[in-house]
Amino acid sequence: MADKIQQVTRNRKAWHDYFVLEEYEAGIELCGTEVKSLRQGRVNLKDSWCGIKNGEIFVHGMHISPYEKGNIFNREPARPRRLLMHKREIMRLLGESGQQGLAIIPLSLYFKNGRAKLQIGLCKGKKLYDKREDAARRDAKRDAERAMREKL
């Protein structure tokens, strides 16, 4: 049986600012009104990051807007949320991020078989010249595709 995946949001800024070395999938601990807000697509991953404390991994800076009909059950929109991963994966991320100066950045948020999942990446920051190279490569590819279309 194929997994049913419903994309909620992507962190485009992460792909622009970082080289993604490895990707992991993590569950995310949420409250009921937060899930309803996610289903409406009211989430922002732009300036979010992950940190490890006491053997647990948390996502910081992820903003989930309060659910309109949630009244007293709404939680703080930018509170740290615990991610659900295996202990060995968390320890591996801790070792690699601390040792090599890498960051753990959320890449996308989606529902997989009805459960909220966060794709996180072990990332290395890009320098300005790396960003320029990527832009030049993207423009060259676009020009080549345009030339091929015009030729046909």
CORWO-V363462 format. One record per run of one state. SS is the DSSP state (alpha for helix, beta for strand, coil for the rest). FROM is the first residue (numbers start at 1). TO is the last residue. Records with the same first field share a line. If there is no record, write none. Layout:
BEGIN
SS->FROM-TO ; FROM-TO
END
This chain:
BEGIN
coil->1-4 ; 11-11 ; 29-31 ; 40-42 ; 45-48 ; 54-55 ; 61-62 ; 65-70 ; 74-80 ; 85-86 ; 101-102 ; 113-114 ; 126-127 ; 152-152
beta->5-10 ; 18-28 ; 43-44 ; 49-53 ; 56-60 ; 63-64 ; 81-84 ; 103-112 ; 115-125
alpha->12-17 ; 32-39 ; 71-73 ; 87-100 ; 128-151
END
